[in-house]
Amino acid sequence: MPTPAEPVVPIVKETKAQKTERLKAAKNPWESFDEIRQFARDGHGSIPEEWALYFRWWGIYSQGDGNGLAGGKGGEGKATEFFMMRLALPNGLLTSEQLRGISDITKKYARNNIDITTRQNLQLHWLTIEAIPEIVDSLVKMGISPKGACGDVVRNVTGCPLAGHNHDELIDASPLARRVVHELSSNNAFHNLPRKFKISVTGCPLWCNYPEVNDVALTAIKHVVDGKEEVGYTLRVGGGLSTEPFLATRIPAFIRQEQAFEVIRASAEIFRDADILREHRMRARSKYLFLRFGWTPESYLEVLEEKLGYKLIPSAHEDENIPADIYRDHIGINPQREPGLSSVGASVITGRLTGDQLLQLANLADKYGNGELRTTIMQNILIPNVPNEKTAALVVELNTLGLQVDVSSFWRGAIACTGTEFCKLAITETKGFAKWVVGEMEERLPGFDQQIKLHVTGCTNSCGQHWLADIGLEGKKMKKDGKLVDAFQFCVGGAIGKYAATSRPLGYRAAAEDVPDAIERLLRAYLADRQPEEDLRAYFARTDDASLRTVLNGEAIDPVERDAPPVGAGRLAAGE
């Protein structure tokens, strides 16, 4: 008698999210640095595939081949044998001694190339596996670490670059930023979050660290408690950009200063324990609790208070004085709270510096200040504690370095992500392009009198924060004259603060070489049509998309849809 056939069990392919969660559960990379030391001894070919993920916990990514999406499968470009590394700087705080050490590393291992990021980090490129242990050991001796700068962990904590010196600040939040980084960013209890978790704390009334786009953000506020005015914080959660931007949600509570760290830790625990976020890798951010799973400010507060074990003091939205979307970068000469002292902020075009410039900056910080330096989320650098009578001389020396203190609106407002030069996900080159566009606009519109945020992102992920820009450029490819060329999709009207809103895509794209012409037409139309005291934000808000496309193109044109992001770069694969 024939034996009945065994039932066929279908093979279910492991999703990217499932694979990632499996690998994260199998190893804590922070406890495995000895493996990296072994890779350095055995060479690049000895590195297992899974370490492409694990390296991130040490602030390390494999470096792209300069082709980005054109070079690889599954939405990523081809990796090279080189790596990039982020150095986490809590609140952007640096000393001249540390900067000299980083300068040495940059010149010795990174081809004299380093970037300031939009989270106040420094980012090295061109690193070999053989050099990584030496670099990390050197950084640790300086009191700096790449640990926790990347990966599914609590990332670097941003804050006001003038914290402790800003005469307008309500609280010096830099000690809180340092505490969060030291106690949470490399804490084994938080080594396996659903995805990255970004925190911002500030006492600056300008909100210069963009709390609107962080997973957790504390901003200082004055609040009347039991008839007495008290300085504490308000809380925002769930902010983020990428392919689906979402501005942070304000939680209706007043956070006392002594409660601030507990609130941040509890918020990180809420995110860590939200297993529903682990099902889809591209939706594993805190914003999706609100976007996809029905959370509200009130329900979040309920869960938070349960974690804390006590009730928070209620605070209505109306209690808060939200700043207008004015310059938040502290560029220029700014008097400090300390009599006779000022900070001098220099604009670093697209955040790109050389190791030689780092060394000279360290020397200037000692010569004119007390050795302190601060990075900013606008990819710039500040030297505080400069005697007022020495500020003019410092400005001259900074200008000589190519770091401008008195700059055009175009230079001041320019931001660019890493781009195809080093990033595997990027579609277009960004740093050189942004610098070229700025130069073109300075020449074409030398007297332009308005603040303008011109942000360039090389793909859909918005590392260049194009969703917050007056004019945001999102990298694409397009055919021109039969050739595939770099191109950019235009977005306009992004704002933060009082008029916070993400920019809106206009359905217009242009080849990279044609972008300056389009921007010039747009800004000349604004200058000709603007109403009294009308800024760019208001102009874009009252002008419809079709009219703006016509101006950008020089004639009427049908809208072009934004390309869908590639799988793995903000879009789910089939079945996920």
VMD Tcl script that draws the C-alpha trace (Angstrom):
set ca {
  {0.00 0.00 0.00}
  {1.53 3.35 -1.01}
  {2.65 5.69 1.77}
  {0.74 9.00 1.83}
  {2.85 11.91 0.65}
  {4.07 14.32 3.28}
  {2.31 17.69 3.13}
  {4.35 20.37 1.38}
  {5.30 23.15 3.77}
  {5.83 26.40 1.88}
  {9.15 28.12 2.46}
  {8.58 31.60 3.85}
  {11.36 34.01 3.00}
  {12.73 35.97 5.92}
  {11.95 39.68 5.63}
  {14.61 42.35 6.06}
  {13.04 43.33 9.38}
  {13.04 39.71 10.60}
  {16.65 39.19 9.57}
  {17.73 42.40 11.25}
  {15.88 41.55 14.47}
  {17.41 38.07 14.47}
  {20.92 39.44 14.09}
  {20.37 42.08 16.78}
  {19.11 39.46 19.20}
  {22.14 37.25 18.50}
  {24.85 39.77 19.35}
  {25.50 42.99 21.23}
  {28.16 44.65 19.05}
  {29.31 46.80 21.98}
  {30.60 43.63 23.63}
  {32.34 42.45 20.47}
  {35.01 45.02 19.66}
  {37.65 42.30 19.93}
  {36.17 40.86 16.74}
  {36.87 44.15 14.96}
  {40.45 43.98 16.20}
  {40.69 40.51 14.67}
  {39.27 41.75 11.35}
  {41.97 44.41 11.35}
  {44.66 41.75 11.75}
  {43.16 39.38 9.16}
  {42.14 41.97 6.55}
  {38.92 43.16 4.90}
  {38.14 39.77 3.38}
  {37.69 38.25 6.83}
  {34.66 40.38 7.73}
  {31.41 38.32 7.90}
  {28.33 39.62 6.08}
  {26.41 40.32 9.30}
  {29.00 42.87 10.39}
  {27.63 45.26 7.78}
  {24.91 45.72 10.41}
  {26.96 45.37 13.58}
  {29.55 47.98 12.58}
  {26.90 50.68 12.92}
  {26.84 50.32 16.70}
  {30.42 51.62 16.58}
  {29.50 54.59 14.39}
  {30.80 52.84 11.28}
  {29.23 52.39 7.83}
  {30.69 50.81 4.74}
  {31.49 53.56 2.25}
  {29.79 53.71 -1.13}
  {31.49 53.56 -4.50}
  {30.38 56.96 -5.70}
  {27.61 55.52 -7.86}
  {24.93 55.06 -5.25}
  {21.77 53.43 -6.50}
  {23.21 52.97 -9.96}
  {25.77 50.58 -8.56}
  {23.92 47.97 -6.57}
  {20.86 45.83 -6.00}
  {18.02 46.14 -3.55}
  {18.21 49.88 -3.31}
  {21.83 50.17 -2.19}
  {24.97 51.02 -4.05}
  {28.03 48.87 -3.95}
  {30.18 49.03 -0.84}
  {33.91 49.52 -1.12}
  {36.68 48.34 1.18}
  {36.57 51.72 2.91}
  {34.46 52.89 5.85}
  {33.03 56.13 7.20}
  {32.83 56.81 10.93}
  {30.78 59.26 13.01}
  {32.11 60.79 16.19}
  {29.36 61.60 18.68}
  {29.71 65.05 20.27}
  {27.06 65.64 22.97}
  {25.62 69.12 22.42}
  {28.39 69.68 19.85}
  {30.97 70.26 22.61}
  {34.66 70.13 21.70}
  {38.00 71.23 23.12}
  {41.02 72.43 21.18}
  {42.98 69.42 22.45}
  {40.34 67.03 21.11}
  {40.21 68.86 17.80}
  {43.98 68.55 17.37}
  {43.68 64.82 17.95}
  {40.86 64.55 15.42}
  {42.95 66.62 12.99}
  {45.79 64.10 13.30}
  {43.39 61.21 12.63}
  {41.85 63.03 9.66}
  {45.21 63.65 8.03}
  {46.65 60.21 8.81}
  {43.68 57.95 8.04}
  {40.90 59.94 6.30}
  {42.61 61.61 3.33}
  {42.42 64.97 5.11}
  {38.61 65.01 4.81}
  {35.92 65.41 7.52}
  {32.30 66.63 7.67}
  {30.13 68.28 10.29}
  {26.72 66.59 10.27}
  {23.21 67.85 11.01}
  {23.39 66.21 14.45}
  {26.52 68.06 15.57}
  {28.65 64.98 14.86}
  {31.91 64.81 12.96}
  {32.17 62.22 10.19}
  {35.36 60.68 8.82}
  {35.75 58.95 5.45}
  {38.20 56.66 3.64}
  {38.97 54.53 6.70}
  {40.38 51.02 6.31}
  {39.53 48.11 8.59}
  {43.21 47.94 9.57}
  {43.07 51.49 10.93}
  {39.76 51.35 12.81}
  {41.02 49.90 16.14}
  {43.82 52.47 16.26}
  {41.36 55.29 15.54}
  {38.88 54.17 18.19}
  {41.64 53.76 20.79}
  {42.93 57.27 20.02}
  {39.44 58.76 20.26}
  {38.73 57.10 23.60}
  {41.93 58.60 25.03}
  {40.57 62.04 23.99}
  {37.23 61.43 25.71}
  {35.43 60.92 22.40}
  {33.83 57.79 21.04}
  {31.99 56.64 17.92}
  {30.07 54.20 20.13}
  {26.35 54.74 19.64}
  {26.77 57.31 16.87}
  {24.89 54.95 14.51}
  {22.81 51.80 14.86}
  {19.46 51.05 16.51}
  {20.39 52.95 19.65}
  {20.04 56.32 21.34}
  {21.97 58.60 18.97}
  {24.00 61.72 19.74}
  {22.01 64.30 21.73}
  {21.82 67.73 20.13}
  {21.52 71.09 21.84}
  {22.16 74.81 21.54}
  {25.81 75.40 20.56}
  {25.86 78.39 22.91}
  {24.55 76.43 25.90}
  {25.96 77.91 29.08}
  {26.92 81.16 27.33}
  {23.66 82.30 25.70}
  {22.40 85.32 27.64}
  {18.84 84.59 26.48}
  {18.69 80.93 27.48}
  {16.36 79.78 30.23}
  {18.42 76.67 31.13}
  {21.91 75.48 30.34}
  {20.82 72.07 29.00}
  {24.30 70.85 28.00}
  {24.84 68.88 31.27}
  {21.57 67.07 30.55}
  {22.69 66.32 26.97}
  {25.97 64.90 28.26}
  {24.21 62.79 30.87}
  {21.83 61.30 28.31}
  {24.69 60.38 25.98}
  {26.83 58.94 28.77}
  {24.03 56.96 30.43}
  {21.84 55.95 27.50}
  {23.73 56.12 24.20}
  {26.05 53.22 25.05}
  {23.87 51.55 27.69}
  {23.37 47.83 27.11}
  {19.75 48.24 28.21}
  {19.22 50.23 25.02}
  {21.49 48.41 22.59}
  {18.54 46.88 20.71}
  {15.90 49.49 19.90}
  {13.46 49.06 16.99}
  {15.55 51.61 15.09}
  {17.46 54.82 15.76}
  {16.25 57.18 18.48}
  {17.09 60.88 18.31}
  {17.00 63.23 21.30}
  {17.33 67.00 21.57}
  {17.43 69.21 24.69}
  {17.73 72.97 24.79}
  {17.22 76.02 26.94}
  {17.66 78.34 23.93}
  {14.55 80.37 23.04}
  {15.49 80.13 19.33}
  {15.07 76.34 19.33}
  {18.30 76.22 17.34}
  {18.52 72.42 17.55}
  {15.27 71.77 15.62}
  {13.24 69.97 18.31}
  {10.45 69.52 15.77}
  {12.23 66.60 14.06}
  {13.45 64.54 17.01}
  {12.01 61.42 18.60}
  {12.20 63.20 21.96}
  {12.76 66.91 22.40}
  {12.81 69.02 25.55}
  {12.56 72.80 25.15}
  {12.78 75.20 28.07}
  {9.67 77.00 29.28}
  {8.55 79.21 32.16}
  {5.51 77.78 33.90}
  {3.51 78.87 36.94}
  {3.30 76.08 39.51}
  {1.45 76.69 42.80}
  {1.52 80.42 42.16}
  {5.29 80.54 41.52}
  {7.07 80.81 38.18}
  {9.30 77.80 37.54}
  {11.67 77.05 34.66}
  {11.42 73.56 33.22}
  {10.73 71.88 29.90}
  {7.99 71.01 27.47}
  {8.06 67.63 25.75}
  {7.70 66.71 22.07}
  {7.87 63.19 20.71}
  {7.74 61.35 17.41}
  {9.42 63.84 15.09}
  {11.32 62.61 12.05}
  {11.92 63.21 8.35}
  {13.11 60.54 5.87}
  {10.56 59.52 3.22}
  {7.51 60.27 5.37}
  {8.13 63.48 7.35}
  {6.27 64.03 10.60}
  {6.71 66.98 12.96}
  {6.95 66.09 16.62}
  {3.80 65.94 18.72}
  {3.64 68.11 21.85}
  {2.72 66.23 25.01}
  {0.55 68.34 27.37}
  {2.87 68.24 30.38}
  {5.39 70.42 32.19}
  {8.69 68.69 32.95}
  {10.57 69.89 36.00}
  {14.35 70.07 35.60}
  {14.90 67.26 38.08}
  {12.45 65.08 36.09}
  {14.04 65.68 32.67}
  {16.41 62.72 32.55}
  {13.77 60.34 33.92}
  {11.32 61.49 31.22}
  {13.88 60.96 28.47}
  {14.80 57.52 29.77}
  {11.14 56.52 30.09}
  {10.48 57.71 26.52}
  {13.37 55.58 25.28}
  {11.90 52.61 27.15}
  {8.50 53.17 25.53}
  {10.17 53.06 22.13}
  {12.30 50.05 23.03}
  {9.30 48.07 24.23}
  {7.04 48.91 21.25}
  {7.45 45.52 19.54}
  {4.84 46.45 16.94}
  {7.47 48.77 15.42}
  {9.81 45.84 14.78}
  {7.55 44.25 12.16}
  {8.59 46.58 9.32}
  {12.10 47.97 9.14}
  {11.01 51.05 7.20}
  {8.36 51.90 9.77}
  {10.37 51.31 12.90}
  {10.47 54.91 14.14}
  {8.55 56.47 17.02}
  {6.56 58.71 14.64}
  {4.68 55.67 13.40}
  {3.05 55.22 16.80}
  {1.13 58.35 15.81}
  {1.04 57.88 12.02}
  {0.00 54.21 11.93}
  {-1.09 52.98 15.35}
  {-3.45 55.65 16.63}
  {-1.44 57.08 19.50}
  {-2.37 60.58 20.65}
  {-0.65 63.11 22.92}
  {-2.99 62.05 25.71}
  {-2.41 58.30 25.26}
  {1.36 58.83 25.11}
  {1.23 60.84 28.33}
  {-0.71 58.04 30.01}
  {1.94 55.44 29.07}
  {4.76 57.82 30.04}
  {3.31 58.49 33.49}
  {2.85 54.77 34.03}
  {6.56 54.27 33.25}
  {7.55 57.12 35.56}
  {5.30 56.07 38.42}
  {3.98 59.59 38.95}
  {1.86 62.27 37.32}
  {3.36 65.22 35.46}
  {2.10 68.78 35.82}
  {-0.34 69.65 33.00}
  {0.75 72.25 30.47}
  {-1.32 73.52 27.59}
  {0.10 74.34 24.17}
  {-0.81 77.98 24.74}
  {1.67 78.15 27.62}
  {4.56 77.95 25.15}
  {6.28 80.81 23.33}
  {7.23 79.24 20.00}
  {9.88 81.18 18.04}
  {9.37 82.31 14.49}
  {11.37 80.58 11.76}
  {14.27 83.00 11.91}
  {17.97 82.29 11.76}
  {18.71 79.75 14.45}
  {22.38 79.12 13.67}
  {24.18 81.65 15.94}
  {26.43 82.65 13.02}
  {28.24 85.96 13.48}
  {29.36 87.73 16.64}
  {26.98 87.11 19.55}
  {27.43 88.68 23.02}
  {27.51 86.09 25.79}
  {25.97 86.24 29.26}
  {29.52 86.66 30.59}
  {30.39 90.40 30.49}
  {32.98 91.35 27.90}
  {32.83 88.04 26.02}
  {31.25 86.98 22.73}
  {30.98 83.88 20.61}
  {32.04 83.94 16.99}
  {30.15 81.62 14.66}
  {31.58 80.73 11.26}
  {29.58 79.24 8.42}
  {31.18 76.11 6.94}
  {29.77 75.62 3.46}
  {28.08 72.15 3.42}
  {30.00 71.25 6.61}
  {33.13 70.07 4.74}
  {36.50 70.68 6.44}
  {40.07 69.46 6.11}
  {42.30 68.17 8.86}
  {44.48 71.24 8.35}
  {41.49 73.52 8.99}
  {40.70 71.58 12.16}
  {44.22 72.19 13.45}
  {44.01 75.89 12.70}
  {40.58 76.10 14.36}
  {42.04 74.49 17.48}
  {44.85 77.06 17.49}
  {42.38 79.92 17.05}
  {40.23 78.64 19.94}
  {43.31 78.78 22.19}
  {44.53 82.10 20.83}
  {41.25 84.01 21.08}
  {39.11 81.98 23.49}
  {39.64 79.40 26.21}
  {39.97 76.35 23.96}
  {36.23 75.60 23.64}
  {34.55 74.96 20.28}
  {31.00 74.00 19.34}
  {29.53 72.35 16.25}
  {25.98 73.16 15.09}
  {23.20 71.23 13.37}
  {23.56 73.66 10.45}
  {27.00 72.10 9.85}
  {28.83 75.15 11.20}
  {31.32 75.85 14.02}
  {31.50 78.36 16.89}
  {34.33 79.62 19.07}
  {32.97 80.98 22.38}
  {34.54 83.04 25.17}
  {36.28 85.55 22.91}
  {37.02 88.98 24.49}
  {34.98 91.57 22.62}
  {38.08 93.52 21.62}
  {39.50 90.41 19.87}
  {36.44 89.39 17.83}
  {37.35 91.46 14.77}
  {40.80 89.88 14.55}
  {39.31 86.40 14.91}
  {36.84 87.09 12.09}
  {39.73 88.02 9.79}
  {41.59 84.79 10.59}
  {38.46 82.66 10.11}
  {37.80 84.30 6.76}
  {41.38 83.50 5.76}
  {40.60 79.82 6.48}
  {37.59 79.97 4.15}
  {35.19 79.93 7.10}
  {32.98 82.95 6.65}
  {31.43 84.91 9.51}
  {29.65 87.55 7.42}
  {28.08 85.51 4.62}
  {25.33 85.76 2.04}
  {21.88 84.36 2.70}
  {22.60 81.58 0.23}
  {25.84 80.49 1.90}
  {24.38 80.75 5.39}
  {21.31 78.67 4.63}
  {22.94 75.88 2.62}
  {22.95 72.28 3.89}
  {23.96 69.15 2.02}
  {24.05 65.47 2.94}
  {26.95 63.14 2.13}
  {25.72 62.29 -1.37}
  {27.09 59.68 -3.75}
  {30.64 60.65 -2.88}
  {30.46 58.32 0.15}
  {26.89 57.13 0.76}
  {25.54 53.86 -0.70}
  {21.94 55.09 -0.72}
  {22.50 58.41 -2.47}
  {21.46 58.94 -6.08}
  {23.22 62.26 -6.73}
  {26.37 64.10 -5.73}
  {25.51 66.84 -3.23}
  {28.40 68.64 -1.52}
  {30.10 70.02 -4.61}
  {26.74 70.65 -6.26}
  {25.41 72.68 -3.32}
  {28.59 74.77 -3.14}
  {28.36 75.45 -6.89}
  {24.68 76.46 -6.66}
  {25.44 78.83 -3.77}
  {28.20 80.48 -5.81}
  {25.87 80.85 -8.79}
  {23.12 82.46 -6.72}
  {25.54 84.85 -5.01}
  {26.67 86.02 -8.45}
  {23.19 86.21 -9.97}
  {21.36 87.77 -7.00}
  {24.05 89.57 -4.99}
  {21.63 91.75 -3.07}
  {19.11 89.11 -2.08}
  {17.81 90.33 1.27}
  {15.89 87.40 2.72}
  {16.76 84.40 4.84}
  {16.70 81.32 2.63}
  {17.22 77.72 3.63}
  {18.55 75.85 0.59}
  {18.90 72.18 1.49}
  {20.20 69.42 -0.77}
  {19.54 65.71 -0.21}
  {20.98 63.03 -2.46}
  {18.05 60.60 -2.12}
  {14.61 60.29 -0.54}
  {15.88 59.87 3.04}
  {16.24 63.62 3.77}
  {19.59 63.55 5.58}
  {19.99 67.04 4.12}
  {16.61 67.97 5.66}
  {15.00 69.15 2.43}
  {11.58 68.81 4.08}
  {12.44 71.81 6.32}
  {13.81 74.10 3.62}
  {12.47 77.15 1.85}
  {13.78 75.43 -1.27}
  {14.50 71.72 -0.84}
  {16.23 69.68 -3.54}
  {15.77 65.88 -3.51}
  {18.20 63.87 -5.63}
  {16.92 61.93 -8.65}
  {18.11 60.72 -12.05}
  {16.63 61.81 -15.37}
  {17.33 61.57 -19.06}
  {18.68 64.69 -20.74}
  {19.87 64.66 -24.34}
  {19.75 60.88 -24.22}
  {22.02 60.60 -21.17}
  {21.16 59.68 -17.57}
  {22.18 62.65 -15.41}
  {21.89 63.89 -11.83}
  {18.66 65.77 -11.26}
  {16.68 67.24 -8.40}
  {13.02 67.31 -7.42}
  {11.91 70.69 -6.04}
  {10.08 71.17 -2.75}
  {9.20 74.55 -1.22}
  {7.73 76.10 1.88}
  {9.27 74.09 4.69}
  {9.34 75.86 8.04}
  {9.98 75.25 11.71}
  {8.90 77.04 14.83}
  {5.72 79.12 14.88}
  {4.79 78.25 11.29}
  {6.12 74.70 11.31}
  {5.27 72.69 8.22}
  {7.08 70.30 5.94}
  {7.85 71.47 2.44}
  {5.57 70.44 -0.41}
  {6.75 68.77 -3.63}
  {5.90 70.90 -6.65}
  {5.95 68.18 -9.28}
  {8.97 69.77 -10.94}
  {12.42 68.34 -11.51}
  {15.45 69.71 -13.29}
  {18.82 68.37 -14.33}
  {21.52 69.43 -11.88}
  {23.09 71.82 -14.38}
  {19.74 73.61 -14.83}
  {18.96 74.09 -11.12}
  {20.53 77.59 -10.76}
  {18.43 78.89 -13.68}
  {15.26 77.54 -12.07}
  {16.07 78.98 -8.64}
  {16.93 82.36 -10.15}
  {13.58 82.51 -11.96}
  {11.78 81.56 -8.76}
  {13.50 84.13 -6.55}
  {13.15 86.92 -9.12}
  {9.43 86.19 -9.27}
  {9.28 86.40 -5.47}
  {11.14 89.74 -5.42}
  {8.80 91.14 -8.09}
  {5.54 89.86 -6.58}
  {6.09 89.89 -2.82}
  {3.83 91.90 -0.60}
  {5.21 94.29 2.05}
  {7.20 92.37 4.71}
  {6.37 89.06 3.02}
  {9.02 86.38 3.45}
  {9.60 83.34 1.27}
  {7.53 81.07 3.48}
  {4.46 83.27 3.19}
  {4.98 83.77 -0.55}
  {5.14 80.04 -1.20}
  {2.11 79.48 1.04}
  {-0.09 81.80 -1.04}
  {1.17 80.71 -4.46}
  {-0.21 77.53 -6.02}
  {1.92 74.69 -7.34}
  {1.08 75.25 -11.00}
  {2.17 78.88 -10.85}
  {5.44 77.97 -9.12}
  {6.16 75.21 -11.65}
  {5.60 77.69 -14.47}
  {8.08 80.11 -12.93}
  {10.66 77.39 -12.29}
  {10.41 76.04 -15.83}
  {10.01 79.32 -17.67}
  {6.69 78.15 -19.13}
  {3.71 76.05 -18.07}
  {4.51 72.37 -17.48}
  {2.58 69.34 -16.26}
  {3.52 68.02 -12.82}
  {5.96 65.12 -12.55}
  {5.39 62.63 -9.76}
  {8.17 61.97 -7.28}
  {9.88 58.66 -7.86}
  {9.09 56.01 -5.30}
  {12.04 55.39 -3.02}
  {13.90 52.17 -3.70}
  {13.23 49.12 -1.57}
  {15.35 49.40 1.55}
  {15.63 53.17 1.29}
  {12.23 54.14 2.58}
  {9.97 51.64 0.79}
  {8.86 48.18 1.81}
  {9.56 45.15 -0.31}
  {6.64 43.03 -1.47}
  {5.20 41.10 1.43}
  {6.64 43.33 4.14}
}
mol new
graphics top color blue
foreach p $ca { graphics top sphere $p radius 0.5 }
foreach p [lrange $ca 0 end-1] q [lrange $ca 1 end] { graphics top cylinder $p $q radius 0.2 }
display resetview
